[in-house]
Amino acid sequence: MTQGTSEGPQAGIDPGVAPSGPGCVECEAAGGWWVHLRRCAQCGHVACCDSSPAQHATAHFEATGHPVMQSYEPGEDWFWDFERSVGLTGPRLADPQHHPEDQTVPGPAERVPDDWRDHIH
């Protein structure tokens, strides 16, 4: 994993920004579902991963230019830099560190279709 530069913190990471909520912002608004969640390390926007049907984390990067996201899954603290296509280590971000532990994967359970595996990337 790559770390921030010796000149200072990694560009695109603001450790003080809290996550936007417990689920993918766009999927929640549209009544959709996700496989795993990612959190923008710059603005806190929570979005779904590239395995998810809608791939909102990548769409967030493309729309905003915010280059770094962190896994928003329990037990994971890795970062991904979209611009360089590399994994990173980074600082602890503002709490909470992950979605609620009782949230299903994929989730939310009531919106995941029975044939969900046919819809993932």
N, C-alpha and C positions, 0 to 999 in steps of 0.2 A: 504494500500500500504506500502511496505517496502522501507526504504530509505538507502542511503549509510551508511557504518559503521562509528563509531566514530573515527576510526583510519585514516580516510581520505575518498576521493571520491570513489564512486562505481567503482570497477574494470570493465573494458570494456567500459568506457565512456570517450570520449575526446571532451569536449565542443568546442574546437577550429576548429574541422574538418567540413568543409562545405559538404552539400549533393552532391552526384554525378550528380544530374540532376533532371528534373521534372517528370521522369517516371522510371519504372522498367528497369534497365540496360539490363537484359537478354531478357525481353519481347520486348523491343525496337529493339534489335539486331535481334530477330527472327520474328518480325512483329506480335507479340502476343498482348494480352490485359490483363487487371487486374481488380480486384474489388476495393481493397484498397491498399495503399502503406505504406511501412514501411521503416525506415531509420536506418542503422547500427549506433549505438551511438559511435562506436570505429573508424570506417574508413569512414563513410558517405555514404556507398553503399546504393542506393535506390532499393528496391525490392518489389515484390508483396506479399500480405498476404496469409494466409492459406486457405481463401475462394476462392482465385483465382485459375484458372486451373493449373498453373505451380508451385505455392507455393515457389517462389524464395527466400523469406526472410528466411524461415527455411533451405533451401538448402545453403544459404550463411553462416548461423551459422554452419551447419554441415561441410562445406568445410573449413571454416576459424577458427572456435572456438570462434569467436567474440560473446560474450554471450548476449549482450543487444541491443535491438532495440527500436525505438520510433515510434509512429504513425506519418505518414507524410501526414495526412489529416487535412484540415482546421478546426480549433476549437478544436483539440485534442492535448494533450501534454503528454499523458501517455507513460510509458516505460514498456517493458516486458523483463524479464530475462529468456532466454531459459534453462540455466543450472539448475535453481531452480524452474522453472515454476511458477514464481510469478510476479505480477505487482510491479512496482517501481515508486517512484517519483525521479526526477533527475534535474540536472541543465538545464538552457536554453542552447540549442545547437546553433551553428553558423547559421546565416540566409542563405537561407530562411527557415522558420519554417514548410512549407507545400508546396505541389504541387501548381501550379497556380490555383487560384480560379475558373477560367473559364474552367478548365479541367473537363470533365464529369466523373461521377462515375456510372457504370464502365467506363473505358476509355482505350485508347483514342476512342472517339465515332466512328470514321471511321473504326475501327477494331473490334468492339464488334459485335458478331453475334446476329441475331434476337432471337435466342433460348439460349441466354447466361445463363439463369437460369438453364438450363439443364447441364451446364458445371462446375458449382461451387461446392465447397465442403462444 
